[in-house]
Amino acid sequence: MTPRRATKIVATLGPASSDPALLEAMIRAGVNVVRLNFSHGKAEDHIKLAGVVRDASQRAGREVGIMADLQGPKIRVGKFAEGRVQLVAGAKFVLDASRTEPGDLKGVGLDYKELPRDVRAGDVLLLNDGLIVLTVDSVLGEEVITTVKQGGELSNNKGINKQGGGLTAPALTAKDMDDIKTAMSFQADYVAVSFPKNATDMEMARQLCNVAAAQFKHKPGLIAKIERAEAIPNLEEILRVSDGIMVARGDLAVEVGNAAVPALQKRMIKMARAQDKVVITATQMMESMILNPVPTRAEVSDVANAVLDGTDAVMLSAETAAGRFPLETVREMANICLEAEKAEYRELDSDFKGKTFARIDQSIAMGALFTASHLGAKAIVALTDSGSTPLWMSRHDIRAPIYALTPRLATQRKMTLFRNVRPLLMDHSIDRDMALEQAEGHLLRRHIVQSGDVYAITCGEPMGAPGGTNMLKICRVA
């Protein structure tokens, strides 16, 4: 039997992992959600890949979610005549929004035409993930004149960040709006929004998704990628209007500094859990495995610490999209998560001190956790239509696995991202007693429980009413 892992794995699909047989093996090895990176490829490519994911999932006998990750604004330099230049500290370098010819050692054009309006003398610009540092001397019309503070190789279309944030690029571009329509055409389970600054950016994305998905009667979950300095003071409001956040440590580290990111990661995970939202920890988690068959000790610690902090999921980017060992990387990450989860959990009782629950369904969810914990139940089962009850349960640490049984395929796929939740498809548009009997049958067939074991089960009466969970039953297997 495959060990039961609470933390979910998000894997990015790319040239290294788009072979159907390999993808099926990755799903069997532990991938729960597949990320389609809309920064690369055309609409038809993503539609085709989504089909490959659904087919591989069916063959593996394990439903996975699909996350469409929007590109966001292209804040990048243009292209160079030779493809790259070697910048030397102390040299002058011009970023020119009006330049159309290829760049050279003296300067380069810009994909982001608003840069001259966003910067002033004294600002620090970080290029290529902070490897190149430029200090702004002056702005003359469309030209940003800089001095190279830290040199190195700069190649075509590398990203630009402003230290401390402050670039005005909108979170959603015309390309993103088209990509949302593409993602909704294959009913992506989640849409990840790049570079949101505030709640308004996420509300706009929600509206666009709902309009594009209306004809399919689909509503995707929205993930806010926290990668701008401006997003940090607005975390609460961004979380309030999103279904979850991604701790996108790459661009965020460039804007706020590497040293600030670990504490921010812990804060974001804690805040997301407190607001009953999901959280993904991403960027360079197993970076060395792009080229090597084993991770570094530091990477193992990084993944384990995210698990211990309570993240719902850990994410692989280039490791699975373009790396040499995509399957091995998934296996290694799954093993690290399992080992980290063996650590001692804090007492569940402390989660309920000073808390009140106004909703009946939320009170039932918390009652199931409390009772199952004290009775040593082998599992908690939630019969759910919307997925809300399992989500609330998953915000708290408990060793008993949570099995979410739903009649809705879209709900099953959305729950693939919830920590410690195993979503299963089951028709329970029947009477309550029959549904409870079927639920126990699911547990027995999967060897989750056996004779004499205790488990907790929640459901609603009448059956099939969203938000109607109003019953908790403690069962002992005959």
Secondary structure, 3 states (H helix, E strand, C coil): CCCCCCCEEEEECCCCCCCHHHHHHHHHHCCCEEEEECCCCCHHHHHHHHHHHHHHHHHHCCCCEEEEECCCCCCEECCECCCEEEECCCCEEEEECCCCCCEECCEEEECCCCHHHHCCCCCEEEECCCCEEEEEEEEECCEEEEEEEECEEEECCCEEEECCCCCCCCCCCHHHHHHHHHHHHCCCCEEEECCCCCHHHHHHHHHHHHHHHHHHCCCCEEEEEECCHHHHHHHHHHHHCCCEEEEEHHHHHHHHCHHHHHHHHHHHHHHHHHCCCEEEEECCCCHHHHCCCCCCHHHHHHHHHHHHHCCCEEEECHHHHCCCCHHHHHHHHHHHHHHHHCCCCCCHHHHHCCCCCCCHHHHHHHHHHHHHHHHCCCEEEEECCCCHHHHHHHCCCCCCCEEEEECCHHHHHHHHHCCCEEEEECCCCCCHHHHHHHHHHHHHHCCCCCCCCEEEEEEECCCCCCCCEEEEEEEECC
